[in-house]
Amino acid sequence: MLGGLGKLAAEGLAHRTEKATEEAVHVAEGVVKEVVEHAKEAGEKAIAEALKRAQETGDKVVKEVTETVTNTVTNAVTHAAEGLGKLGQ
């Protein structure tokens, strides 16, 4: 009788251990999903911020180049006009 009782106790312990393991796996899966989601959100925010900064830098460069070209053309036209004015005198 005691042998059967020991076997029954061992089966009960094995069953409880299996259930506890399944629950631990389920909890771990939930934690992993949450961590992955947070990492995904953080990555998306970082990419969006990097794109925003790149766009701002590009806009700044375009503005600076436009100003430089405008100033260069204005100076060239001014000098040409002054040169023609001196020729006409």
C-alpha positions in Angstrom: 0.0 0.0 0.0 2.8 2.4 0.9 4.4 1.7 -2.5 1.2 2.7 -4.3 0.9 5.8 -2.1 4.5 6.8 -2.9 3.8 6.4 -6.6 0.6 8.4 -6.3 2.5 11.2 -4.5 5.2 11.2 -7.1 2.7 11.4 -9.9 1.0 14.3 -8.1 4.3 16.1 -7.6 5.1 15.5 -11.3 1.8 16.9 -12.3 2.1 20.0 -10.1 5.7 20.5 -11.4 4.5 20.3 -15.0 1.7 22.8 -14.3 4.1 25.2 -12.5 6.5 24.9 -15.4 3.8 25.6 -17.9 2.7 28.7 -15.9 6.4 29.9 -15.7 6.7 29.5 -19.5 3.5 31.4 -20.0 4.6 34.2 -17.7 8.0 34.3 -19.5 6.4 34.5 -22.9 4.3 37.5 -21.7 7.4 39.2 -20.4 9.3 38.6 -23.6 6.3 39.9 -25.7 6.2 43.1 -23.5 10.0 43.7 -23.7 9.9 43.2 -27.5 7.0 45.6 -27.8 8.8 48.2 -25.8 12.0 47.7 -27.8 10.0 48.1 -31.0 8.4 51.3 -29.8 11.7 52.7 -28.7 13.3 51.8 -32.1 10.4 53.4 -34.0 10.8 56.6 -31.9 14.6 56.6 -32.4 14.2 56.2 -36.2 11.5 58.9 -36.4 13.8 61.2 -34.4 16.7 60.4 -36.6 14.7 61.1 -39.8 13.4 64.3 -38.3 16.9 65.5 -37.5 18.1 64.5 -41.0 15.3 66.4 -42.6 16.1 69.5 -40.4 19.8 69.2 -41.4 18.9 68.9 -45.0 16.6 71.9 -44.8 19.4 73.9 -43.2 21.9 72.9 -45.9 19.4 73.8 -48.7 18.8 77.2 -47.1 22.5 77.9 -46.7 23.3 76.8 -50.3 20.4 78.9 -51.6 21.7 81.9 -49.7 25.2 81.4 -50.9 24.1 81.0 -54.5 21.9 84.1 -54.2 24.7 86.2 -52.7 27.2 85.0 -55.3 24.8 85.8 -58.2 23.9 89.2 -56.7 27.6 90.1 -56.2 28.4 89.0 -59.8 25.6 91.0 -61.3 26.5 94.0 -59.1 30.1 93.9 -60.2 29.1 93.4 -63.8 26.8 96.4 -63.6 29.5 98.5 -61.9 32.0 97.5 -64.6 29.6 98.4 -67.4 28.8 101.7 -65.6 32.6 102.5 -65.6 32.9 101.6 -69.2 30.0 103.9 -70.1 31.7 106.9 -68.4 
